Amino acid sequence: MTRADAVTFARAFIAEHGTDCARRLPELASKLGLTIREIDADAFEGALVRAAGVARGVILLNRAQRNVQRRLFTLAHELGHYVLPGHDRESSPCRPRDLERFEGRAGDREAEANLFAAALTMPDDVLQPLSATAPSFPVVEDLAARCGTSLTASAYRLVEASAHALALVWSEGGRVRWFRRSAEFHRAVRVDDLSAETVAADSFRGTNPPDAWVVVPATAWLYPEGLIAGATLQEWTRALPRYDATLSLLLATSFLDDRHGYEPADDGELDPDEFGLGRRHWPGRR
């Protein structure tokens, strides 16, 4: 199952139940044979419990989590486990960090459920007008406020749809863990220890990151091969102390490559979504 499949299932769910379905999830969950219960839990944020092959189940939500946005996303995430193909295990407890993971190897059920939840709670008709505006964390927060979603989920959806050369990077414990780039961002982010030249690295050292774009060397985030000498990126980082993590937006406002479209090799798996009809630019020949 690809990322596109999870989004396709969310769009089909919206088509069947209406564009406001995210605000009616408890009602819709009941119609689908799901009961929602609040429990005391230390180890997980939410869980789906069901018997294999039976169209019924229970969604458990951690009573201690009172953030409305977080609870909505957790509910949509567990609903994703219920409707997505291949998610038919008898139970799937989800830790807080699982709800922040949007990238992973093929078959990563937590990332797939997050993608389903993000597409369900932030439908295309709300997302598209914002995706064409100048990117910033205030725009991400606007999307989050409109849809009742988390900062990470909102940033991920916005970057996916952005018409700008934009990337989102999740770093944890001083190391890049995953990234997502728009179709216009032609470089792979280094999944490695953070460079000391990044604002994100300063944040892990205890410096409060400025709430604005900051110009940094492109080599602080990207592989050096093929970069124009002196190339820069704009970085806007938010600290997430609860997860010992940072969320960074990277914006390229000018060409980064000595050949436009050059794209260095990435050690990660090939992404089938990057080779679909929706791609606006193709990598240059090497």
Order of alpha helices (4+ residues) and beta strands (2+ residues): alpha-alpha-beta-beta-beta-alpha-beta-alpha-alpha-alpha-alpha-beta-beta-alpha-beta-beta-beta
